[in-house]
Amino acid sequence: MKLKAIEKLMEKFKNRKEQLYKQKEEGRKVFGMFCAYVPIEIILAANAIPVGLCGGKNDTIPIAEEDLPRNLCPLIKSSYGFKKAKSCPYFEASDIVIGETTCEGKKKMFELMEKMVPMHIMHLPHMKDEDSLKIWIKEVEKLKELVEKETGNKITEEKLKEAVDKVNKLRELFYKLYELRKNKPAPIKGLDVLKLFQFAYLLDIDDTIEILEDLIKELEERVKKGEGYDGKRILITGCPMVAGNNKIVELIEEVGGVVVGEESCTGTRYFENFVEGYSIEDIAKRYFKIPCACRYKNDERIENIKRLVKELDVDGVVYYTLQYCHTFNIEGKKVEDALKEEGIPIIRIETDYSESDREQLKTRLEAFIEMI
């Protein structure tokens, strides 16, 4: 049951490098990003291009380990390795890379990476109080100043409104996609949705909106006809799965599960909450709400997971952690305890980008799905 919209997604991704470099030739600046905390509305309002950066492959880790410790998150090592090897077209197209202080490993890696590419680091306060919000608003204001300086384009109220409305439209479409995934059978595989989230960071936003609109129409038809995928309904939560890192979703769906939701930066944290207004402060407030594990006392994330379990009629939760990502791993204990209190089945998986543990993980996930 192939979806035409997913085929179009793959075609757009295939042609993205050529499109991106053509956009650069037309004079548009490219801002590379690692994280969902970067307010893309600011970049779009200056007629610049926000693009995610490579970091989901095992191939670039050996070259990264020439400079970085082995016992470091594979996403950080893979990203650094892509830049060091000059093998990621999005890195090479970026005029400036925007980093953020979401974890200690990334923060220190940026100190090495800035020798290879111009960087701007946003300070994300880890507390959630009013003083921290004020700091974050100032960081978003600094980003606006930087983007205006680098592009030579003034971010006007009109351009900012246009950008906010466009990104809010993207979020609205992702909400509709999640509504459709509540149906039984699930009208779309989790692997297809994961690729959609991964490529949403990489593609031109207009292309992503077009693909989502087409996809929603196709899925609505499937729901009407009762077509889709049966199996134990699984919610994944935890670390982001950037392009190339599909292992866990593939395994879940190989052994009889259907991934119906993702509480992750390649999932709900990417699109939840609209920007409510058109000021820099309104934009900053939306991004400040993102419930990443890097934040102190991140209880709303746990509440989000429990809500998604109910809304999506989930049978079990897979808590996915990248090896050496201590932030998500430690918070995993709080999530596990909270879900067990509610009687929600959960399994915690810690892995890297290699294939060495694939069969072991497959056995564990198969047993978990049979158990629930």
C-alpha angles and dihedrals in degrees: 000000000000119000116222090212091058090049088052089049091055091047092050090049091049090055098038097097092056092045093048095051090047089054089052091051088055088060102260117141121231123219115196118212137194100187149046090235093076108101102231091188089075092054095045092049089062092052088251129131126248113202134174120237132235118263110130103092132091093211096080097047097087092058090046091052089063084076106015130060119261092231093067131107111282092226091060093045094045092050093049091046092052090055095043091050092042088226101129114085091204093055091047092049093050117107089190132009117217115213130181136204097247096129139011094241095054093043093056093039088057089061088062096038094054087071088065103039137014109265140191117197121206116208109226111196110223095211120080102216130115094264090055091049090055090053091050093049088055090051091054090048089052089051090053091052091048094049092048091049095047096044098036087225123125113228101228126192089250094052092045091051090049091051094046091050092049095050091044088054089054090051092048090055092051089051089053090050090054090049090055091049089063089075126099118257094036106244094215138034119249091235091061091049091048090054089049092055092044093051093042085073091052108036130078106272093235090057092049091051091050092050092048092050091052092044094052091053091051093047092048088056091049091051091050090052094043092240124150146081128317125202141096106322111236132193116201119207133174135050123023119263105216122195111303095026103099101128102113096045090047091052094047091053093043091059099048105280129121117210106222100168144020123205094194144094084271087054138022097352087063096061111015117120124023125238101257103208138000106264129103087248091055090052093047092051092055094053092043088063095062104121101221120163089241088076122090116248094007096182096143089068090060090049089050091053093050090048092050091049089058098039095048094039091236122193096197145354128234111204105204122198129177113230112270093013092130093173096063093032094057093044087051088073091059091046092048093050093047094050094046089054087057092047092246114149113237136176124192117218124190117187147138135224097277125100093226095102097038097109093043091051091046090055092049094047092046090053091048093051092047090049094054 
